Each structure stands twice: as structure tokens, then as C-alpha cells.
């Protein structure tokens, strides 16, 4: 365990031991893990020697615990990890120093330990990739009410009947109570929460509304995935792209998806690191690494099943602590006696307007363009859930979970409003100067702590800084609560990120390799529902992918640290995939007596590559050492007080770029349909996937 530096400080670190922590802790962790393996071996030997059988419904609670090998293996892990982790934190966190992050470190450690020890262990494809199998409530009913749990074979057979034989078996299927919370919390990214607070500090509550525009992605995903499933029986988005646009298109699409997943790792890790120390400090790096390694650990064990289970738990806690934080803002008399989150407007922060910065609508419109047309298809964390459960369950989960996620993001923007108030208030009362209290502070400037230290950053309403101020103004545990929300958001996003990345590499990339267990006569992306063609080697590759992505993605923080770029620039890069994917929902397929539209690779590849040119140019032109280029000529939006807005260039590039990419799609799609009339018969007519259609999807198909 690497302990943290203080969240904000203008002096030396809380402890001088931090430079020695990594090597020392690694040695301790290695021997602790060795001890755990020895203890596990002892448990296995005892169960084998005494021929202890698994607990049944005939056993009482104590007997079930005694007979459960899993319980004892997890119990040993908790005991050893708790002892080592607690001692390492207290030895390195600077306990006793005026400023330290000990409480934050303890919170992350114990929370991560809880998620790890409760994670399911999945070895079968239907569990690891589809999240099916025994549920949390099934376990509760077994342990408390002696309700029998179906066997592993029962769950696997039901999944096979659902996806391979086309039956309506629902045993072990992912239901609304599991999928909806997972959809909700999986898009509450740590970077999104941080960005929401930042926009709240720039535009007020309208900044929160602006950021919710990206959450239109839920509704887009729900509609598109529902139509692809019920009209064409597709089981994953890459297989739909492969069938309609060919090999080159799907490989390019999968590279886009991997780019997105890679961005999620470093951007979320960077947000968490900011709560434990300044960028590049030992605390920053320690927290970034630990916040990534925890979800890597438990999803390597259980895959999608572990991710869905943890999501349900994390969704409830995130909502609870958001209510606590918002209540704390209202309890700060310095703030609530003067104004409220809806009424406050700064007078000195944005001098051009004398109030909130202008142009919130430019961010909203640009985000809406991305959220409706292209952005959601770029994120397999969201689209993978579009092919879980029944179509109706998925659609309800997307709409309700998406609405809750948008509301969560909107209300978190009030932390940014509070941060703007605190910046203006304390700068005035304390005469802040370079992080220090200036001369002749007023009586309202605190004497017991230095608010100016949290205002030294040029960023208005940085979430980690606001948490410190709010904690001092209300109660100190509040900083830990805000940190908890961030860590919950980060881990829930990252476990889904690693799960999607493992599926992308092991099934959809490696599907072209026809690995051991894959008996298909074609080389193409594997669907997670292709249970007869997924073998142990695929799951091994999936776990290796998780570990590698976690390591490389976190290390990338040393190169790029602007987390907003992971949303704006990266989302702009994929504007070209929107029109091709939307068009798949109305694709005319070949049926008996009716011709279908031709496979159209260029209609996907060309707009996607052009979109990358727009996105990379937007990113390159906007770097701090450049701030010029052709994308500045495309800025949209101005007012009497401002010639351009902060998001004017972002809006212009996305509006014009989406129009150009859409036009290119239709141009090259038409070209592919005309080629056969010119004698070029290379590209086949697209046929629907009807061989594995379920009865339920057939019924819904007739109603579409």
C-alpha cells in the first residue's frame, strides 16, 4: 500500500517516508500473498482429508459456514489483507501530521477489500461474458431461508437453451433489478463527476444540464440495440458491423472501441489520484494505481458476473452519499445564509460576463449531437449491456438507468456551484495570494485552516479542492464522502471497462484466429452467446487483457492528464461511426423473393477515418502550446459580451464534422449499391441472423 500525500499543501509532504514506500510495500505484499497461498493449501488439504461436502439446504447456518470452502478461503484473505493493509497505511500515511490523507486511504482500502472478497469466481463463458448465473439474492435465500440454488449445470443448460437452441428459459438470466443499476452506475465515471462539478463552476446549474447532454447516449443505445436484436437478431454490435460492412470495417470499429476503453483507465485513475496528492506526487500515483488494481483484481475473478454484482451494490451507495454531500452543502451557513445552488451567481470570476460564463448551450448542443448520433457506439461498456437480458428488459434498463444517471450528474454539478461560491468568498475575505492567506484578512477568514491552499489551482471548482473546503465548513468526514463517491464511480466504471476490453480482445479480435474451442467454419468476431465455440483459452486471454490494460492504461497518466479530453476530443474522433451504425437499424436484408442491400465497407471506413481527422485536428489545434489551426475557423456561437464561447470550436467541429461524415456515408453506401449494376459483384447482399433467434425475440419481431 502506498500512502497518500495531503490533498492540498504548500509545504513539505505529510511524511518523508513516501519515497521508501513502494519497494517496502511490495516486499510485504509478496510475503503476505505467499502466506495466503500456504493457508489456502491447508484449507484444501483439510477439506480433502476429511471429505467435507458442500453445504445443502438441510444444514443450519453454522453448518453451512463450516462446510463452505469458499467461505474459509475468503475469510483467510480478509484476515491477512486487513492486518497487512491497516499496518501499511498507518505506517506511511503521515498520521499525526497536520495534513494527511489517512482516512481516504483507509476508505479506499476497506472498500476495495469488500468488493474483492465478495466477487464471484466465474469459469464458464455464460457467467464470465454474459453475467448470467447465481445472483446475490439466490445466495441470500440459500443461506438464510434454505432455498435451493440451481446447480452450475442447470444455469449453463438454461443459458445454452436461451442463446443456442432458441428457448425462452429464464433461469439465471440477467433481470431488470440487476441490469438497470449496472447501466446507471457504469456511466457515472469519476471523470464525468469531476467534469460535472467543473461545468457547474463555470455555468452554474446550466453546466450540469449541459453535461447531461451526453447521457442521451442511453436512449440512443437502448433504441439501436433493441432494433438490432428484434429486427435482425444480432447478438453484439461488432458482429452487426461485420455483417453489414465487412472485415476491414469491424477491425477499424474494434480499434475505436479499444481506444475508448484505454482512455477510461487513465482518465478515471487520474481523477482519483487528485484526491491523494498533487499530480506526479507519490500519493497521486499510489492512489491511481490502487484504484485501478482493485477492480482489475475482482473482475479477473468473475468477469461480467462480478461486474454486475458490484454495480448493484455501488449504485445504492453512490446515491446515498450524493444525498449526504448535497445536504452538507445546504448545512454550510456561510453559503446557505447568503444564497442557494440555483440563485447564486458569481460577480468576479468571469469578468467578461460579470456572472456565469456564457455559452453553456454550445456545450449542450455539441454534447447532444454526439450523444444522439455517435458517442454511445464508441463505448462498449454501454453497448455490451445493450445485448444482455431480454430486449424489453434491456430497453427499460437503458431508459430508467439513463434517466437516473443524468439526474445524478446534474445534481453533482451543485458541488461546482458551491466551489465557485467558496472561491469568490474566500478570495475576498482572506485576500488569497498564491495559496496563502494575504494581509488584513477579515473576521470571516478562518484562522484554524487555510482555505487559500485549496484555491491555488487555476481550475474553478476542482472536485478534490471543493471537498476539502466543504469538509472544513461542515464536518471533516465530508471530504471522505466525496472521495467515496469518486472511488465508487471510478471502480464501477473500471470493472465494466476491463470486462468489455476482455470480451473485445478475447472474442471479437481473437474470433478471427479460431482459437482452441472455436469450431466455426468462418473467421469472424465471436459473440458472447456462442457458448459452443468459447473455450478456456478465450477466458485466459480475457484475464491477461484485463491485467495488461490496467498496467499500461495507468502508466499512460505520465503522458496525458487532461481528463476532459477523454470526453470531448476522444468523442469527436469517432463522429464518423454514427451514421453507419444508425443505418443498420433500417437495413434491407435479403429474404426469399426480395433482394437486400449490399455489404458496404467504404460506407463505414471512409467516414470513420475522416472523423478521426476532425477529432485529432480538434485536439492538436487546442493544445496549450498551439491554440490555433483550421478548427478555430469553424467556431459556432457568440454573444454581445463574448466573440466566442469556451465550447464554440467544439460545437462547430462536431456540427460540421457530423454533417460531412454523414454525407460521406450516404455517398459510399450508394456507390456500393450501384457497383453490381456496373458488373462488380464482389460485395454480397446482407442476410439476417435467423439461426439462433429466440421465441421471445421472434414475437417482438412481429410487433416492430
Secondary structure by P-SEA (a helix, b strand, c coil): cccccccccccccccccccccaaaaaaaaaaaaaaaaaaaaaaaaaaaaaccccccccccaaaaaaacaaaaaaaaaaaaaaaaaaaaaaacccccccccaaaaaaaaaaaaaaaaaabbbbcccccccccccccaaaaaaaaccccccccaaaaaaaaaaaccccccccccccccccaaaaaaaaaccaaaaaaaaaaaaacaaaaaaaaacccaaaaaaaaaaaaaaaacccccaaaaaaacccaaaaaaaaaaaaaaaaaaaaaaaaaaaaaccccccaaaaaaaaaaaaaaaaaaaacaaaaaaaaaaaaaaaaaaaaaaaaaaaaaccccccccccccccccccccccccccccaaaaaaaaaaaaacccccccaaaaaacccccaaaaaaaaaaaaaaaaaaaaaaaaaaaaaaaaaaaaaaaacccccccccccccccccccccccccccccccaaaaaaaaaaaacccaaaaaaaaaaaaaaaaaaaaaaaaaaaacccccccccccccccccccccccccccccccaaaaaaaaaaaaaaaaaaaaccccccccccccaaaaaaaccaaaaaaaccccccccccbbbbcccccccaaaaaaaaaaaaaaaaaaccccccccccccccccccccccccaaaaaaaaaaaaaaaaaaaaaaaaaaaaccccccccccccccccccccaaaaaaaaac
